[in-house]
Every structure is written in structure tokens, then in C-alpha cells.
């Protein structure tokens, strides 16, 4: 009897254990206190949404000229409003000429597209303005620098001996002033501005830089040995932008220096006295007479063929097409040229 009772007790315990192991166990549910949610909702700050008043914004836009002049105290990091362009003042702000471009430039730690900063922008081509000098009848006053507002000037070299002046030479027009230097000499930004082009021209400028300035002009620095700035980099007058050299179409170490207004070069010696050396005036008056050389440059131009030259080489030298030279001279684009042969280029 004792053994039978023990067996029954053990069987009962075993059956209870099996039922317990097969039982479904539900996870414990913890209810969230509603008071915490209500508290968080009360603490959330109110966000005020304001619509953009386009008409009011557009009324602030004005553009008197196409010169690149900017308001002296505009901080692009805080304010990017459009201001009136007046050539009597140093103005530095975006324009409202929205020409779509791909480049972006870093200014005051913010990225803006180039057209928001200038009315025209191209980092490949020097003359991008299509400025018709024949239709230009005005006199434009340009403030070259203004030390009161912190805008200074600087000669492109520490010493500026002139080796070749602006004008017609070697059967072609020389659009700048050549200044003697030793390869490696520092080249300085002439005025405050921003680098628009850094490039290489095998048949002309060699390594060169174009800087667009706050005063509305652009400067070109050619035959460099090393470029120290990048496209979109903002520079101050006197900043070292490159080292002088003898690259490209050059017969010796020198700096080819150009001043341009709306893409057209004019004589730098109406701005500087390189022998002094000094800048002649704080203001520059640009008139049709400033570009009187354009009419002379458009006159007929001839080239005497030299050893090793062909139509392709000559066309690149003068910036014209092979077909236009062939057409003006009644020859084929595949014609073999004779040394000493005169060809009309324009």
C-alpha cells in the first residue's frame, strides 16, 4: 500500500509539471502614464510659419547697370538682399540677373550659385559679356578703390619695369602690358575681388588667372609659373595669387597684365604709372575713347608664313578659324603654305 500511494503521488506531480510547461505565457503589459504625454505636449514650443511675400521681395530688386559694384557693408553670411547698382559707390551684393550656371563658390562660409553673386559667370572663357563697343556711347565712372571702406589697390608686382606696352606689335594687337620679372617672383591681386578663371593656354597666356573685382573691372595675369588660388576664391588687393614665369607664348620671364571692362581690354597705363610706380587716380572714366583701339584691331590683318607654320597654327595664333583664313585667301583648308607667303587673317 505504501508503495502504491507513493507511485500515485509522483504521477500527480509529473502531470502537473507537464501541464505547466505547455501553458502560454503572456508578456507583462506596462501602461504609459497619460500625465507624462500631456506634460510633453504642453512643453512643445509653438512654431510660427510665415509665407514668403514674393511681390514685396521683387519690389526690392533693381539693377541700373551691368557693372559688378557692391554695397560696402553687406554681409553675405547674414543678408543676401538685392541692392541698387550705382557706380559712384563700392557695392558688394548679389545681382538679379539670374543666368543659370553650374559653378558654385564659397563666400563667407556659405555656398551660393555664381549668378547670385555676379550677373555673368564663366570659369572657362575670358570674354563672356558680348559687349558691343559700337553701341557704347556713355561715360562710366568707376571707383577703383576706397580706403575708407577698406578697399585698397596694389601693383601686380613689387617692381614694374615695362618691357612691352599695350598696342599693335608683330602684326597683331597686344592687349596688355608686359612687366619684367624673375621666374618665381610673387604676383599680387590688383584689387579686391574673386577668382573667375585659372587655366592654361599653350599658344598664348600659358598659365593664367582672371580675377573679377568689386570695382567692375577684371584683371588678367599671364605667363605664370605657378597658380596659388582656385576658382571662386575671394582675394584682397595685395594677396599673392601666383608666381611669375615664362609659360605659353613667351620669349622670356615676364608678367602679361591686362585690365578689362565688360570683357574688352584697355591700356593699363591709363590707370597706372608703372615707372613711379603708382596708381594715377581713385576714379577711372570709361568712354568710347577708351576702346578706340578696337576699330584699329578690326582693320585688315596679314601674316607672313614662317618655317613650321600651317593653317592650324596660324588660326590658333589669331583666334580665328582655318576655314575663314582659307576663304579670304582663296585657298583650300588643306593647302601647303610657302615660307614668306602673306595671308590675310581679317
C-alpha positions in Angstrom: 0.0 0.0 0.0 2.8 2.4 0.8 4.5 1.8 -2.5 1.2 2.2 -4.4 0.4 5.5 -2.6 3.9 6.9 -3.4 3.5 6.0 -7.1 0.2 7.9 -7.3 1.7 11.0 -5.7 4.7 11.0 -8.1 2.3 10.6 -11.1 0.2 13.6 -9.9 3.3 15.8 -9.6 4.6 14.8 -13.1 1.3 15.6 -14.8 1.1 19.0 -13.1 4.7 19.8 -14.4 3.8 18.8 -18.0 0.6 21.0 -18.0 2.6 23.9 -16.7 5.3 23.6 -19.4 2.6 23.7 -22.1 0.9 26.7 -20.6 1.0 30.0 -22.8 2.9 32.8 -21.1 1.7 36.4 -21.9 4.2 39.4 -21.7 3.6 41.8 -19.0 1.9 45.0 -20.2 3.0 48.3 -18.7 0.6 51.1 -19.3 2.1 54.5 -20.0 1.2 57.3 -17.7 -1.1 59.7 -19.6 0.1 62.6 -17.5 3.6 62.4 -19.0 2.3 62.7 -22.5 0.2 65.6 -21.7 3.1 67.3 -20.0 5.3 66.8 -23.1 2.6 68.3 -25.3 2.4 71.4 -23.1 6.2 71.9 -23.2 6.5 71.8 -27.0 7.1 75.3 -28.3 4.8 76.9 -30.8 6.2 77.2 -34.3 5.1 80.1 -36.4 5.0 79.5 -40.1 5.3 82.6 -42.3 4.6 82.7 -46.0 7.2 84.2 -48.5 5.9 87.5 -49.8 7.2 87.3 -53.3 5.7 90.6 -54.5 7.3 92.5 -51.6 10.7 90.8 -52.3 10.6 91.5 -56.0 9.9 95.2 -55.4 13.3 95.4 -53.7 15.1 94.3 -56.9 16.7 97.0 -59.0 19.6 97.0 -61.5 20.8 100.2 -63.1 23.8 98.9 -65.0 25.6 95.6 -65.6 28.8 96.6 -63.8 29.7 94.5 -60.9 29.7 97.0 -58.0 28.7 96.2 -54.5 27.5 97.8 -51.2 30.4 98.1 -48.9 28.9 96.8 -45.7 26.7 93.9 -46.9 27.5 90.7 -45.0 26.5 87.8 -47.3 26.6 85.4 -44.4 23.6 87.3 -42.9 21.9 89.3 -45.6 21.5 88.4 -49.3 19.2 91.2 -50.4 19.4 92.9 -53.8 20.7 96.4 -53.8 20.8 99.1 -56.4 23.9 99.2 -58.5 25.4 102.7 -58.5 28.9 103.2 -60.0 29.7 106.1 -57.6 29.9 103.6 -54.7 31.6 100.4 -53.8 28.8 97.9 -53.8 29.2 94.2 -52.9 26.0 92.1 -53.2 24.2 89.6 -55.5 22.5 90.9 -58.6 19.1 89.9 -60.1 20.4 88.7 -63.4 19.7 85.0 -63.0 21.9 83.3 -65.6 21.9 79.6 -64.9 25.4 78.2 -64.3 26.8 75.1 -62.8 29.7 76.5 -60.7 29.3 77.2 -57.0 31.6 79.4 -55.0 32.2 79.6 -51.2 31.7 83.0 -49.8 31.6 83.9 -46.1 31.2 80.2 -45.2 28.0 79.8 -47.3 27.6 78.2 -50.7 25.8 80.3 -53.3 25.5 79.8 -57.0 27.7 82.2 -59.0 24.8 84.0 -60.6 23.6 85.1 -57.2 26.9 86.8 -56.7 27.6 88.2 -60.2 25.4 88.9 -63.2 27.5 86.7 -65.5 29.9 83.9 -64.7 32.0 81.5 -66.7 35.2 79.8 -65.5 36.4 78.8 -69.0 36.1 81.8 -71.3 37.6 85.3 -70.7 35.2 87.5 -72.7 31.7 86.4 -71.8 29.9 89.7 -72.0 29.1 90.3 -75.7 29.8 93.9 -75.1 29.2 95.9 -78.4 31.6 98.8 -78.2 30.0 100.4 -81.3 26.8 100.8 -79.2 28.6 102.2 -76.2 28.1 106.0 -76.1 28.2 106.7 -72.4 30.9 107.7 -69.9 31.1 105.4 -66.9 32.8 106.4 -63.7 34.4 103.6 -61.9 35.6 103.9 -58.3 38.9 101.9 -58.4 39.4 101.8 -54.6 38.2 103.3 -51.4 40.4 103.0 -48.3 37.6 104.5 -46.2 35.6 101.3 -46.7 38.7 99.1 -46.6 39.0 98.6 -50.4 42.7 99.1 -51.4 44.8 98.7 -54.5 48.2 97.1 -55.3 50.5 96.9 -58.2 50.7 93.4 -59.6 54.5 93.2 -58.9 56.8 94.7 -56.4 58.7 96.3 -59.2 57.1 97.1 -62.5 59.6 97.8 -65.4 57.7 97.8 -68.7 59.1 95.6 -71.4 56.2 95.8 -73.9 53.3 98.2 -74.0 49.7 97.9 -74.9 49.1 98.3 -78.7 49.9 96.9 -82.1 53.1 94.8 -82.4 54.4 91.9 -84.6 51.4 92.1 -87.0 48.9 91.6 -84.2 47.4 93.5 -81.3 48.9 93.2 -77.8 46.1 93.6 -75.3 48.2 94.0 -72.1 51.3 95.5 -70.6 54.4 93.2 -70.1 56.2 93.7 -66.9 59.7 92.3 -66.3 60.3 89.8 -63.5 62.3 86.8 -62.4 60.6 83.4 -62.5 59.2 82.8 -59.1 58.5 86.4 -58.2 55.2 86.9 -56.4 52.2 88.2 -58.4 49.6 90.2 -56.5 45.8 90.8 -56.9 45.4 94.4 -58.0 42.1 95.0 -56.3 39.6 93.1 -54.1 37.7 90.5 -56.0 37.1 86.8 -56.7 39.0 84.4 -59.0 36.9 83.6 -62.1 39.4 81.6 -64.2 42.6 79.7 -63.6 43.7 77.9 -66.7 46.5 77.1 -69.2 46.8 78.4 -72.8 49.6 76.6 -74.7 49.6 79.1 -77.6 49.1 82.3 -75.6 48.9 83.1 -71.9 50.5 79.9 -70.6 49.3 79.5 -67.0 47.0 82.4 -66.3 44.4 83.8 -63.8 41.4 86.1 -64.3 40.1 88.0 -61.3 36.8 89.8 -61.2 36.9 92.9 -59.0 34.4 94.7 -56.8 35.0 97.9 -58.8 33.6 96.3 -62.0 36.9 95.6 -63.8 38.7 92.3 -64.4 42.4 91.7 -64.5 44.3 89.0 -66.4 47.7 87.7 -65.3 49.6 85.6 -67.9 52.8 83.5 -68.4 52.7 82.4 -64.7 54.9 79.6 -63.4 52.6 78.6 -60.6 49.0 79.4 -59.7 48.2 79.7 -55.9 44.4 80.4 -56.0 41.3 78.5 -57.0 38.2 79.5 -58.9 35.7 81.1 -56.6 38.3 82.1 -54.1 37.9 85.6 -52.7 41.0 87.8 -52.7 42.0 91.1 -51.3 44.3 93.7 -53.0 47.9 92.6 -52.3 47.1 88.9 -51.8 49.7 86.7 -53.6 47.8 84.8 -56.3 50.6 83.3 -58.4 54.3 83.2 -59.2 55.6 84.8 -62.3 57.2 82.8 -65.1 57.7 82.2 -68.8 54.9 79.8 -69.9 52.8 79.8 -73.0 53.8 82.0 -76.0 56.5 84.0 -74.3 60.1 84.9 -75.2 61.3 85.4 -71.6 60.2 85.7 -68.0 57.6 88.4 -67.6 54.0 89.1 -66.5 51.4 89.8 -69.1 49.0 92.1 -67.3 45.6 93.2 -68.6 42.7 95.4 -67.4 39.3 94.6 -68.9 35.9 96.2 -68.7 32.9 94.0 -69.8 35.4 91.7 -71.4 37.2 94.3 -73.5 40.9 95.1 -72.7 42.1 98.6 -72.5 45.5 100.2 -71.8 46.6 99.7 -68.2 48.7 102.8 -68.4 45.6 105.0 -68.2 45.3 103.6 -64.7 48.9 103.2 -63.6 52.2 105.0 -63.9 54.4 101.9 -63.8 57.6 103.9 -63.7 56.7 105.8 -60.5 55.2 103.3 -59.5 51.7 104.4 -58.5 48.0 104.5 -59.4 47.0 107.6 -61.2 43.6 108.3 -59.7 41.0 106.9 -57.4 38.4 107.1 -60.2 38.5 105.9 -63.8 36.3 107.3 -66.5 35.5 104.8 -69.2 34.2 106.2 -72.5 34.1 105.2 -76.2 37.7 106.6 -76.5 38.9 104.0 -74.0 38.2 101.4 -76.7 39.4 103.3 -79.8 41.9 100.6 -80.4 39.1 98.2 -81.2 38.5 99.8 -84.6 42.2 99.6 -85.4 42.3 96.0 -84.4 39.4 95.2 -86.7 41.3 96.6 -89.7 42.8 94.1 -92.2 45.5 91.9 -90.6 48.1 90.0 -92.6 50.5 87.3 -91.6 53.8 86.3 -93.2 54.2 82.5 -93.1 57.2 81.2 -91.2 59.0 77.9 -91.1 57.0 75.1 -89.5 53.6 77.0 -89.6 50.5 75.7 -91.1 46.9 77.0 -91.3 46.0 75.4 -87.9 48.9 77.1 -86.1 48.2 80.5 -87.7 44.4 80.2 -86.9 45.1 79.5 -83.2 47.5 82.4 -83.0 45.0 84.9 -84.2 41.9 83.3 -82.7 40.2 82.7 -86.0 39.1 79.6 -87.8 41.1 77.8 -90.5 38.1 78.0 -92.9 37.9 81.8 -92.6 41.6 82.2 -93.5 41.2 79.8 -96.4 38.1 81.6 -97.7 39.7 85.1 -97.5 42.8 83.9 -99.4 41.1 81.7 -102.0 42.9 78.5 -100.9 41.9 75.1 -99.5 42.0 74.3 -95.9 44.5 71.6 -96.9 46.8 73.8 -98.9 50.5 73.6 -98.2 51.9 77.0 -97.3 55.1 78.6 -98.6 57.6 80.3 -96.2 57.2 84.0 -96.8 53.7 83.7 -98.1 51.4 86.6 -97.0 48.0 85.5 -95.7 45.1 87.8 -94.9 43.8 86.9 -91.4 41.0 89.6 -91.0 
